[in-house]
Each structure stands twice: as structure tokens, then as C-alpha cells.
């Protein structure tokens, strides 16, 4: 069995282990948490504990199952979701490991779409000052906002500053008072040696009995089981089996989050966590599917995880592998996916999110290639993929991440998850002519792999711009371009400026040339005046007596328009102008359309030189989401960027949305600066507002527009 790097895999996973026929025997679980929270190490420990591997890898050594890209090995952090399936108690558990760094939040959202439940991973040393850091809070919000049942996993119990009680209290501040431990720690000589199940009545020490009472009360209230409630209120003994059975129902409502402490290094809590996943997390059939539509946009019947139902699957990840070509990782929501099967591939991101998604709608019929179960980098052959399972499909040339796969006879479209909005522009250019020829195809593959990356080809500035989430996202994108055989260089971003006249003026355009044969002769007088912002261009003709023949009037207008596009100061388009043709001269033989176009352009240039030109810069309306404590600092920073504050809105109990209009030239690096100022969690959105004059001291430093 070969992995996607061309190396031999050294684990025990086999086709027999990973093939399932019944959705009830599948659990899809995504791990969500901050960078260095222990998610990848936990996956390694669970794979070793269940016998899926013979030896656990280490993040520090670059040998883990989940982090197999070169970027991940070098930087020792996850950058893409990966799936490692394990088997426990006859149930296949697809562990979906996701990055914890904000630059790769799009991978987290893809993982949440593929999952039916989430493990919110928090290290035991995360609350040494009594509260969680904002990066951890942000990742927990991603998990909760996806509306999937979730449990809290506290990792790194062996850390010197581990404090389970402090972490539980801090998580409760974020998620509510229904964050309750399922287990108490058993210690010996100050070291954690095991766990005591708090649902068991034989919990002997006083603290465990109190925790048992709180836990039972929460499960009874949130499970909405009338019989269980009656037994509890009547003071009867509530059985452990009944409580365990109702944990899943309590979690389903999104208000109850059981806590399981684990230690990847010692193995403490691994069996208990796996037991909870199998017994307490929903099977695919009991978790609602995404909204489903027809390609025409009509609502379609809801899906059920039925292997015999109509085929509907969604692409949750895409890679372009040098060994196996394009590989689409899919979650099957209905039906059964088989090799060499006719499929309809639907991508309708712009229908749901508008053109700003950067992905045009597409529909195509294809045939599947080989199917496989992903096991980190390795691919285990699969005869089929049933509803509820996750697998990989080869040979789909048009499928992109977020696309829907269905049958050509009954095509369907699943609403894609909302990708994070990339706000950091990175201008790139091919290093060589050979790279330039390959760049377009490589960018198409890059966009197909990552919905949170947007490729812009700016017709005005003639730049190719990658819109990314941050510097790490940019670095990953450039590395993936290199893996596609394309070398690029990063260049300074050109912001599209405009020019406008400062007042009314007159211009005389004279284009007269004689070089044997027909010459060129055109003379025109043009009056120009600026119009209010956004008014556009107006052209009027006040010529009397036929000084400029009627059929050449339009030529003068074309010449003025052409010169406006070329600019009159630094090569930026001239806007908001009224031009009036007042007089001119023509020659019966030498006058032509081209001659009068040239004369019109010369008249505009002369008029502009006499009155002066101001540079206009684009302003965006910006909404910045930050912690309450950083509102003042954020507002001061926006003001320093020449922004004008518009107001604030409260979001929840601890965050504020700051509104302002800011010049685009001041926002080029704002995504990076904001993240640094807000400890990695500040976000912003923006939309074009209008153009305003640039201060002359700044305009004097602007270089001529590149051509």
C-alpha cells in the first residue's frame, strides 16, 4: 500500500479494517482546537491504542500520520485537514484532524462539514491565568457555531502546569455551565494514573459524589427524557446505563459538553474517550444533513444516510498529487459511491455566496476512478463508499472542494460551507517565461483545492493577486505552486488609483503631419470641467459652421476617452469629466478618424496641464471584530491609517464590531497587523465605498502606473 508521497506505509490498516456496510457503524469526529493543543498527538495516540499503527509518530520528528505535507513537517503544525480512521468496538471512527492556526480556518470548516460531532481539544495548561486565550476561544466558537454535538477533551495532563479544574472553569465561561467532567482523575504520587467514571455510583470520595450529582442533573435536564426525569424527581436511583444512553441526547441539543481528560503520552483516558465517541456521538443517520437543492436552485427533499438511497456526496478536500493526479476527499451523505460510476459534479459557490467567492458555477458529468480510504497520507483501496463514510475518489478533473457529487439522472447541490473571507492580497508574477506558461493551470488547481483562497487577475493593474488569510496561508500557497512546478516572485501590490481635474480648462489639440502621400490633419478645441464623484464621463458638441465635420466629432470623443484611460499625470484613469468640443479645423484630404482621435487626446492633455490633476484613492468600508478590551486600540489604529470611524456594535458579551472607512492603500497589510495586535483572533471584512482625493504629500510619492 503506497502513500501519497510515494513512500511505503508502515501501519496495519487494511481494506478489511476500514470497509463498512452500515452507516450505524461509522462515527465522523472532527478535532478542533488551538495550535499546539495536542490534536495531532492525540490522533497518533488513538491510532496506536486501537492497533491501527504499530508505532506512534511525533510532531517534532515530522513523522505523524496527519501532518504529511512538507510545509507541515517543516513548520511542525497542521495546515490541512486529514483523516485517520480507527476501529473501536466494531465501529469505524473517522478522526478528522484540523489545523489550529487562524490562517487555515477554512480547513476547520471543511472538517466540521464532514463530521457529525466535534472534539473541542484544550490543553490542560491553557488556563494558567484563569481564562482561555483568544485563539483557543476562537477555535471553540468555530466548533460550537457549526451546531454539531461536541465534547471537550483536555489534553497534556502530564504538563507541569496542568490544571483540569481551572480549564473546565475557563471553558465553562465560553460555553456555559453545562461543561461538566465525565471522569475524575486518579493520581498516585502527584501523577495521573487513570480515570474514575463519574456516572458510576461507587464514586467514593466526596468531591466525586458532588460532581456525580451535577452531572446527573445536567444529563436529565438536557436529554429531555421524561421517564428519566420522573425517576430523578421521585428520588429513585437513576441507572448508569440509562444515563450513558442519554448523554448523546443531551449533547445533541448543543448545551451539554461532557469533558474527558486524556494524556497522549501515557494513554490515560484514551479508552474512555473512544467509548464516549461510539456510545455518545451520533451516527450519520441521526445527524441532520446539509441543505440540498437542485442545480436550478429549488429545494430538494432532505437526505438520509441510506446506502440504497440516491447518491449525494460532497468534496471536503482536494489535492493534486504527482503520483495519483487529482484526488477528491468526499463525505457521502446518501447512497453508495462505486468505482467507474457516472457522476454529475456541481459547483455552485457563486449562486450561494455571489461572485465574491471567486469560483464560477459549473456542472459536468464525469466517471469516478479508483476509490480509497484515506489514512493520513496513505490510501487504502476501497470497493465502495457507503452513506456516512469518508473516502477518496481519483480522476475527477472538474471537482473542486465544496462541490457536490450525485447521479446524472438526479443531480443535487449541497449548500457549501461558508469559507473565511481572505483579506491579505499577495501580488505574484512568474519567475520565467516557462513558469508563465504553467502559471494559469497551477492557479486553477490551487483554487480548486482551497475555497478560502481567491485568485484575482486585475485587468487594470495587470497583476495576478492571491487573496489569502495570512502570511502562513500565503507561504503555503506559494509552496504548493512550487509543488506544481511553477516558480513565482512576490511583487508590490498596485492599488488602482484614479485621476481627476482640479478645475475647468481649455485645450487645443493639433495633429498635423506630412510625410508624402496622404498626410494627417486634425485640429480641435475642447473645454473640460470636472464632474462630481461617480458622475462618469459626458461629451458635448458645440461646433458651429461645420468646422469639424459631423463624422469626425465621434473621433474626437474617442480620442478623449482613450486619453482618459491612459491618464494625464501618472497613467491612472481620469474620471468624472465633461468634455465639450467647441471648434476645430479639418482638411478635405488629410483629415481622418485617427487624426481627430489624436487631436482630441492632445487637447485633453493640454487642458490638464494648465489646471492640474489630483490623485484619487479607493476607500473601503471596513468592519473590524475585536475583543472589547482592544476597541480603543483598534479605533486609534484605524484613525492612524487615515480612516474615519463610523461607529461600533456589540457582538455577544465580549466582542465589538468597529466600523470605519479606510483608504485601500492603508489596508494592504492590515490582515497581518490586526492579527498581531489581537493575538491572532481579530477579523475584518470590507467592501468598496468610494474614491477620495489623496493628500498631495502622499500623491507626490506615487510612482507611475505600470504597463
C-alpha positions in Angstrom: 0.0 0.0 0.0 1.6 3.3 -1.2 1.0 6.6 0.4 0.7 10.0 -1.4 4.3 10.8 -1.1 5.4 7.7 -2.9 6.7 6.0 0.2 5.6 2.7 1.7 3.1 3.0 4.5 4.1 1.1 7.7 0.8 0.8 9.5 -1.6 -2.1 9.9 -4.8 -0.5 8.4 -6.3 -2.8 5.8 -9.2 -2.7 3.5 -11.0 -5.2 5.7 -10.5 -3.0 8.8 -11.9 0.2 7.1 -14.8 -1.1 4.9 -18.2 -0.7 6.5 -21.6 -1.6 5.1 -23.8 0.0 7.7 -23.8 3.8 8.5 -24.6 2.9 12.1 -21.1 1.5 12.4 -19.5 4.9 11.5 -18.6 7.9 13.6 -17.2 11.0 11.9 -15.4 13.1 14.5 -13.5 16.4 13.9 -10.9 17.6 16.3 -11.0 21.4 16.8 -8.6 23.4 18.9 -5.7 25.8 19.0 -2.2 25.3 17.6 -0.1 23.2 19.9 -3.2 22.0 21.7 -2.3 18.3 21.1 -4.8 17.3 18.4 -2.3 15.6 16.1 -0.6 13.9 19.0 -4.0 12.7 20.2 -4.8 11.2 16.8 -1.4 9.4 16.9 -2.2 8.0 20.4 -5.6 6.8 19.4 -4.3 5.1 16.2 -1.7 3.3 18.3 -4.2 2.5 21.1 -6.6 0.8 18.6 -3.9 -1.1 16.7 -4.1 1.0 13.6 -0.4 1.6 13.7 2.5 -0.2 15.4 4.3 2.9 16.4 3.2 6.5 17.1 4.8 9.3 15.2 5.9 12.6 16.7 5.2 16.2 15.6 8.7 17.2 16.4 10.1 14.5 14.1 7.7 15.2 11.3 6.5 11.5 11.4 2.8 11.9 12.3 0.0 10.4 10.2 -1.8 13.7 9.9 0.9 16.2 9.0 2.4 14.7 5.8 2.9 17.8 3.7 6.4 19.2 3.6 5.1 22.6 4.9 3.6 20.8 7.9 6.8 18.9 8.6 9.0 22.0 8.4 6.7 24.2 10.5 5.6 21.5 12.9 1.9 22.4 12.6 -1.1 21.2 10.6 -2.1 23.2 7.5 -4.7 21.0 6.0 -7.4 18.6 7.3 -6.5 14.9 7.2 -8.5 11.8 8.1 -7.2 8.9 10.2 -9.8 6.1 10.6 -9.6 3.8 13.6 -11.8 0.9 14.7 -13.1 0.6 18.3 -15.6 -1.9 19.4 -16.5 -2.8 15.9 -17.2 0.9 15.0 -15.2 2.8 12.5 -14.2 6.2 13.8 -13.0 8.7 11.1 -10.8 11.1 13.1 -10.6 14.4 11.2 -7.6 16.3 12.3 -7.7 20.0 11.5 -5.2 22.9 11.9 -5.4 25.2 14.9 -3.8 28.3 13.2 -6.2 31.0 12.1 -4.7 31.1 8.6 -6.2 27.7 8.0 -9.7 28.2 9.4 -11.1 27.1 6.1 -9.8 23.6 6.7 -11.6 23.6 10.1 -14.9 24.5 8.5 -14.5 21.7 5.9 -13.8 19.3 8.7 -16.9 20.4 10.5 -19.0 19.8 7.4 -17.6 16.3 7.1 -18.2 15.5 10.8 -21.3 14.6 12.8 -19.6 15.6 16.1 -16.7 17.5 17.4 -14.0 17.1 20.0 -13.0 20.6 21.3 -9.4 20.0 22.3 -8.0 22.2 25.0 -4.6 21.6 26.7 -4.6 21.2 30.4 -2.2 24.2 30.8 -4.4 26.5 28.7 -5.9 28.4 31.7 -2.9 29.1 34.0 -4.1 32.7 34.4 -7.7 31.7 35.0 -9.1 32.1 31.4 -8.5 30.8 27.9 -6.5 32.8 25.3 -8.4 34.3 22.4 -7.0 31.8 19.9 -8.5 28.9 21.9 -11.8 30.8 22.3 -12.0 31.4 18.6 -11.5 27.7 17.7 -14.1 26.7 20.2 -16.5 29.2 18.6 -15.9 27.6 15.2 -16.9 24.2 16.7 -20.0 25.5 18.5 -21.3 27.6 15.7 -21.2 24.6 13.4 -24.1 23.2 15.5 -22.6 19.7 15.9 -22.7 17.8 19.2 -19.4 18.3 21.0 -17.3 17.1 23.9 -14.4 18.8 25.5 -11.1 16.9 25.5 -8.5 18.2 27.9 -5.0 17.0 26.7 -1.5 17.2 28.1 -2.3 16.0 31.6 1.4 15.4 32.1 2.3 19.0 31.6 4.0 20.6 34.6 1.3 23.4 34.8 -1.7 21.2 34.0 -4.9 22.1 36.0 -8.0 20.2 34.9 -10.4 22.2 37.2 -9.1 25.5 36.0 -9.5 24.5 32.4 -13.0 23.3 33.0 -14.0 26.5 34.7 -12.4 28.6 31.8 -14.2 26.5 29.2 -17.5 27.0 31.1 -17.1 30.8 30.8 -17.1 30.3 27.0 -19.6 27.5 26.5 -21.9 27.8 29.6 -22.4 25.9 32.8 -23.2 22.6 31.1 -19.4 21.9 30.7 -19.1 19.0 33.1 -16.4 16.3 33.6 -17.5 12.7 32.9 -14.4 11.5 34.8 -12.4 12.3 37.8 -8.6 11.9 37.8 -7.0 9.1 39.7 -3.5 10.1 40.9 -0.5 8.4 42.5 2.5 10.4 43.8 1.1 13.5 42.0 0.9 11.7 38.7 -2.3 10.9 36.8 -2.7 7.2 36.6 -6.3 6.7 35.5 -9.9 8.0 35.5 -12.9 7.4 37.6 -16.3 7.4 35.7 -18.5 10.0 37.5 -21.7 8.3 36.3 -20.8 5.2 38.4 -22.5 5.2 41.8 -19.4 3.7 43.5 -17.6 7.0 43.3 -16.4 7.1 46.9 -14.8 10.4 47.7 -16.9 13.5 48.5 -15.7 15.6 45.5 -16.6 12.8 43.1 -20.1 12.4 44.6 -20.7 16.1 44.2 -19.5 16.0 40.6 -21.7 12.9 40.0 -24.8 14.8 41.3 -24.1 17.8 39.0 -23.5 15.5 36.0 -26.7 13.5 36.5 -28.7 16.7 36.9 -27.4 18.1 33.7 -28.0 14.9 31.7 -31.5 14.6 33.0 -32.4 18.2 32.2 -30.8 18.4 28.7 -31.8 14.9 27.5 -35.5 15.7 27.7 -36.2 12.0 28.6 -39.5 12.1 30.5 -39.0 8.7 32.1 -35.5 9.6 33.3 -36.8 12.9 34.6 -39.6 11.2 36.5 -37.2 8.7 38.1 -34.8 11.5 39.1 -37.6 13.8 40.5 -39.1 10.9 42.5 -35.7 10.3 44.1 -35.2 6.9 42.6 -31.9 5.5 41.6 -31.0 6.5 38.0 -29.1 3.7 36.4 -25.7 4.2 34.9 -26.8 2.6 31.6 -29.7 4.9 31.3 -27.5 7.9 31.9 -24.9 6.8 29.4 -27.6 6.3 26.8 -28.9 9.8 27.3 -25.5 11.5 27.1 -25.9 11.5 23.3 -29.4 13.1 23.5 -28.1 15.7 25.9 -25.2 16.6 23.6 -27.5 16.8 20.6 -29.1 19.9 21.9 -25.7 21.7 21.9 -25.9 22.8 25.5 -24.2 19.9 27.2 -20.5 19.4 26.7 -19.0 16.4 28.6 -15.3 16.7 29.5 -12.9 13.9 29.0 -9.3 14.3 30.3 -6.7 12.4 28.2 -2.9 12.1 28.0 -1.5 11.0 24.7 1.9 10.3 26.2 0.7 7.9 28.9 -2.5 6.6 27.3 -4.7 7.7 30.2 -8.3 8.4 29.0 -7.9 7.0 25.5 -10.3 4.1 26.1 -12.8 6.3 27.8 -12.7 8.8 25.0 -13.3 6.1 22.4 -16.1 4.6 24.4 -17.8 8.1 24.5 -17.4 8.6 20.8 -19.0 5.2 20.0 -21.8 5.4 22.6 -22.4 9.1 22.9 -21.7 10.6 19.5 -24.3 10.4 16.7 -24.2 8.0 13.9 -24.6 9.6 10.4 -28.2 8.7 10.2 -29.1 10.6 13.4 -27.3 13.8 12.4 -29.1 16.3 10.0 -27.6 16.6 6.5 -26.8 19.9 4.9 -29.4 21.8 2.9 -29.9 20.2 -0.5 -31.0 21.8 -3.8 -31.4 21.0 -7.5 -28.9 22.7 -9.9 -31.8 25.1 -10.8 -31.8 26.3 -7.2 -35.0 24.6 -6.0 -35.1 23.0 -2.6 -34.8 19.2 -2.8 -36.0 16.6 -0.2 -33.7 16.1 2.8 -31.1 13.4 2.7 -30.8 10.3 4.9 -27.8 8.2 5.4 -29.2 5.3 3.4 -26.8 3.3 1.3 -29.6 2.4 -1.0 -30.8 6.0 -1.4 -29.9 8.4 -4.2 -26.1 9.2 -4.3 -25.2 12.6 -2.9 -21.7 13.3 -1.6 -19.6 16.5 -1.1 -16.0 17.2 -1.7 -14.4 18.2 1.5 -10.8 18.3 0.3 -8.8 18.3 -3.0 -5.2 17.5 -3.7 -3.2 17.4 -6.9 -0.8 14.6 -6.3 2.2 13.9 -8.6 1.6 10.2 -8.2 -2.1 9.7 -8.4 -3.3 13.0 -10.0 -6.2 15.0 -8.6 -7.7 13.3 -5.6 -11.1 14.3 -4.1 -11.8 13.5 -0.5 -15.6 13.2 -0.1 -18.2 12.7 2.6 -21.0 10.5 1.4 -24.3 11.8 2.7 -26.7 9.4 0.8 -26.4 6.4 -1.4 -23.3 4.4 -2.3 -20.3 5.6 -4.3 -18.7 2.9 -6.5 -15.6 2.9 -8.9 -16.2 3.7 -12.6 -19.5 5.2 -11.8 -21.1 8.1 -13.8 -21.4 11.2 -11.7 -22.7 14.7 -12.0 -20.3 17.3 -10.5 -22.0 20.5 -9.4 -20.1 23.6 -8.1 -22.5 26.5 -7.3 -20.5 28.6 -4.8 -21.3 31.9 -6.6 -25.0 31.0 -6.6 -24.9 30.9 -2.8 -22.3 33.5 -2.0 -22.1 35.7 -5.1 -19.2 36.4 -7.4 -17.0 37.4 -4.4 -16.5 33.7 -3.8 -14.1 33.7 -6.7 -15.5 30.4 -8.0 -17.7 30.3 -11.1 -20.6 27.9 -11.1 -20.0 24.7 -13.1 -21.8 21.5 -13.9 -20.2 18.5 -15.6 -20.6 14.7 -16.0 -17.6 12.5 -15.1 -16.8 9.0 -14.2 -15.1 8.0 -11.0 -11.7 6.4 -10.8 -10.4 4.2 -8.0 -11.9 4.6 -4.5 -9.9 4.5 -1.3 -10.0 5.1 2.4 -7.6 7.9 3.5 -5.3 7.0 6.3 -3.2 10.1 6.7 -1.1 10.2 3.6 -1.8 6.6 2.7 -4.6 5.4 0.6 -6.3 2.0 1.4 -8.2 0.6 -1.6 -12.0 0.6 -1.1 -14.5 -1.4 -3.2 -17.2 1.2 -2.4 -18.1 4.1 0.0 -21.4 3.9 1.7 -23.6 6.7 3.1 -22.0 8.2 6.2 -18.4 7.3 5.3 -15.5 9.4 4.2 -13.2 8.4 1.3 -11.2 9.5 -1.7 -12.1 9.5 -5.4 -9.5 9.7 -8.1 -9.8 11.0 -11.7 -12.4 13.8 -11.1 -10.9 16.5 -13.3 -13.5 19.2 -12.6 -14.4 18.6 -9.0 -13.3 21.3 -6.5 -13.5 21.5 -2.7 -17.1 22.2 -1.8 -18.6 20.6 -5.0 -21.4 18.1 -4.9 -21.3 14.6 -6.5 -24.6 13.0 -7.4 -26.1 10.9 -10.2 -26.6 12.5 -13.7 -30.3 11.3 -13.6 -31.0 13.0 -10.3 -28.4 15.8 -9.8 -28.2 17.6 -6.5 -26.3 20.5 -5.0 -25.4 20.7 -1.3 -25.0 24.2 0.1 -21.3 24.7 0.6 -20.0 25.8 4.0 -19.0 29.4 4.4 -15.3 29.8 3.7 -13.4 32.5 5.7 -13.0 35.8 3.7 -9.4 36.2 2.6 -8.2 39.8 3.2 -4.5 39.7 2.6 -3.5 40.4 -1.0 -0.3 39.0 -2.4 0.8 40.0 -5.9 2.8 37.4 -7.7 4.5 37.1 -11.1 6.0 34.1 -12.9 9.8 33.8 -12.5 10.4 32.8 -16.1 8.6 32.5 -19.4 8.3 28.8 -18.8 6.7 29.4 -15.4 4.3 32.0 -17.0 3.0 29.3 -19.4 2.3 26.9 -16.5 1.0 29.5 -14.0 -2.6 29.6 -15.2 -3.1 25.8 -14.7 -1.3 25.8 -11.4 -3.5 28.7 -10.1 -6.6 26.8 -11.2 -5.5 23.7 -9.2 -4.8 25.9 -6.2 -8.2 27.5 -6.3 -9.8 24.0 -6.7 -8.0 22.8 -3.5 -8.8 25.8 -1.3 -12.1 27.7 -1.2 -10.6 30.2 1.3 -8.0 31.3 -1.3 -9.2 33.7 -4.1 -7.2 34.3 -7.4 -7.7 37.7 -8.9 -6.4 38.7 -12.3 -6.6 42.5 -12.2 -7.2 43.8 -15.7 -6.4 47.4 -14.6 -3.1 46.8 -12.7 -2.1 43.8 -14.8 -1.3 41.9 -11.7 -2.1 38.4 -10.5 -3.2 38.6 -6.9 -3.6 35.8 -4.4 -6.1 36.8 -1.7 -5.2 34.7 1.4 -6.0 34.7 5.1 -2.5 35.5 6.4 1.2 35.1 5.9 1.3 31.4 6.7 -1.5 30.8 4.2 0.4 32.8 1.6 3.6 30.8 2.3 1.6 27.6 1.9 0.1 28.7 -1.4 3.5 29.6 -2.8 4.9 26.3 -1.7 2.0 24.5 -3.4 2.6 26.4 -6.6 6.2 25.2 -6.5 5.0 21.7 -6.0 3.0 22.1 -9.2 6.3 23.0 -11.0 5.8 26.8 -11.0 8.3 29.3 -9.5 6.8 32.8 -8.7 8.1 36.0 -7.2 6.2 38.3 -4.9 5.9 41.9 -6.0 4.4 45.1 -4.5 0.7 45.3 -4.8 -0.6 48.1 -7.0 -3.7 49.8 -5.7 -5.9 51.1 -8.6 -5.9 54.9 -8.3 -7.8 57.5 -10.3 -7.1 61.0 -11.6 -9.4 64.0 -11.7 -9.0 67.5 -12.9 -9.0 70.2 -10.2 -11.0 72.7 -12.3 -12.3 73.8 -15.7 -9.8 74.4 -18.6 -9.4 74.7 -22.3 -7.2 72.6 -24.5 -6.1 72.9 -28.1 -5.2 69.7 -30.0 -3.3 70.0 -33.2 -2.2 66.8 -35.0 -0.6 67.7 -38.4 1.9 65.5 -40.2 3.0 65.4 -43.8 5.4 62.7 -45.0 4.5 62.2 -48.7 1.1 60.9 -49.9 -1.8 61.4 -47.6 -0.9 63.4 -44.5 -2.6 63.7 -41.2 -4.5 66.8 -40.3 -6.9 67.5 -37.4 -7.3 70.5 -35.1 -9.8 70.7 -32.3 -10.6 72.9 -29.3 -12.0 71.2 -26.2 -13.3 72.7 -23.0 -13.2 70.3 -20.0 -14.5 70.5 -16.4 -14.6 68.1 -13.5 -17.9 66.4 -12.5 -19.0 65.3 -9.0 -17.6 62.0 -7.8 -19.1 59.0 -9.6 -20.7 61.0 -12.3 -18.7 59.4 -15.1 -18.0 61.0 -18.5 -20.1 63.3 -20.6 -19.3 64.6 -24.0 -21.0 67.6 -25.8 -20.6 69.2 -29.2 -20.9 72.9 -29.7 -19.2 73.3 -33.0 -20.9 75.7 -35.4 -20.5 76.1 -39.2 -19.1 72.6 -39.7 -15.6 73.5 -38.6 -15.3 69.8 -37.6 -17.2 67.6 -39.9 -20.0 65.6 -38.2 -18.4 62.3 -38.8 -15.2 63.4 -37.0 -17.0 64.6 -33.8 -17.2 61.0 -32.6 -13.5 60.6 -33.4 -12.7 63.5 -31.0 -14.8 61.8 -28.3 -12.9 58.5 -28.8 -9.6 60.3 -28.5 -10.6 62.0 -25.3 -11.9 58.7 -23.9 -8.7 56.9 -24.8 -6.5 59.6 -23.1 -8.7 59.4 -20.0 -8.0 55.7 -19.8 -4.2 56.4 -20.1 -4.3 59.2 -17.6 -2.7 62.6 -17.8 -0.5 62.6 -14.7 0.8 59.2 -13.6 -1.0 56.9 -16.0 -4.1 56.2 -13.9 -7.6 56.6 -15.4 -9.0 60.1 -15.5 -12.6 60.1 -14.2 -15.7 62.3 -13.7 -15.2 64.6 -16.6 -17.3 66.7 -19.0 -15.7 67.5 -22.4 -17.2 69.9 -24.9 -15.9 70.2 -28.5 -16.1 73.9 -29.3 -14.1 74.4 -32.6 -11.7 72.8 -34.9 -10.3 72.5 -38.4 -10.3 69.7 -41.0 -8.6 69.1 -44.3 -10.6 67.7 -47.3 -7.9 65.1 -48.0 -5.6 64.6 -45.0 -8.2 64.5 -42.2 -9.1 61.1 -40.8 -10.7 59.3 -37.9 -7.3 58.5 -36.4 -6.1 62.1 -36.8 -9.0 63.5 -34.9 -8.6 60.9 -32.2 -5.0 62.0 -31.7 -6.1 65.7 -31.7 -8.8 65.0 -29.1 -6.2 63.3 -26.8 -3.8 66.2 -27.2 -6.5 68.7 -26.3 -7.2 66.9 -23.1 -3.6 66.6 -22.1 -3.0 70.4 -22.7 -6.1 71.3 -20.7 -5.0 69.0 -17.8 -1.5 70.6 -17.8 -3.0 74.1 -17.4 -5.3 73.3 -14.5 -3.7 70.4 -12.5 -4.7 66.9 -11.6 -5.4 65.3 -8.3 -5.0 61.6 -7.5 -8.0 59.8 -6.1 -7.6 56.7 -4.0 -10.2 54.0 -3.3 -11.7 53.8 0.2 -13.3 50.6 1.7 -16.0 50.4 4.3 -14.4 48.2 7.0 -15.9 46.3 9.9 -13.4 45.0 12.4 -14.3 42.4 15.0 -12.2 42.5 18.2 -12.3 41.8 21.8 -13.9 44.6 23.9 -10.6 45.3 25.6 -9.0 46.2 22.3 -11.6 48.5 20.9 -9.8 51.7 21.8 -6.5 50.4 20.4 -8.3 49.3 17.2 -10.0 52.7 16.7 -6.7 54.5 17.2 -5.0 52.3 14.7 -7.8 52.9 12.1 -7.5 56.6 12.6 -3.7 56.4 12.1 -4.4 54.7 8.8 -6.4 57.9 7.7 -9.7 56.1 8.4 -12.9 57.8 9.5 -14.7 56.0 12.3 -18.4 55.3 11.7 -19.5 53.7 15.0 -19.5 50.4 16.9 -21.8 47.4 17.5 -21.7 45.0 20.4 -21.4 41.3 19.3 -22.2 38.9 22.1 -20.8 39.6 25.5 -17.1 40.2 24.9 -16.6 41.4 21.3 -17.2 44.6 19.4 -17.6 45.4 15.7 -15.8 48.7 14.8 -17.0 50.4 11.6 -14.9 52.8 9.5 -14.0 53.9 6.0 -10.3 53.5 5.3 -8.1 54.0 2.2 -7.2 50.8 0.4 -3.6 51.8 0.3 -3.6 51.6 4.2 -5.2 48.1 4.2 -2.7 46.2 2.1 -1.1 44.6 5.3 -4.0 45.2 7.7 -4.8 41.5 7.9 -1.3 40.8 9.3 -1.2 43.8 11.6 -4.7 43.2 13.0 -3.8 39.6 13.8 -0.6 40.7 15.6 -2.5 43.3 17.6 -5.3 41.0 18.7 -3.3 37.9 19.5 -4.4 36.1 16.3 -8.2 36.4 16.5 -9.2 39.8 15.2 -11.0 39.7 11.9 -12.4 42.2 9.5 -14.5 42.5 6.4 -14.5 45.2 3.8 -16.3 46.4 0.7 -15.6 49.2 -1.8 -17.1 52.5 -0.7 -15.9 55.3 -3.0 -12.9 57.3 -4.2 -11.5 60.3 -2.4 -8.6 62.7 -3.1 -5.2 61.5 -1.9 -3.2 64.0 0.2 -0.7 65.7 -2.1 2.3 64.8 0.2 1.4 61.1 -0.4 0.5 61.6 -4.1 3.9 63.1 -4.7 5.5 59.7 -3.8 3.3 57.6 -6.0 5.2 56.0 -9.0 3.8 56.0 -12.5 1.3 53.3 -13.2 3.0 50.1 -14.5 2.0 49.0 -18.0 
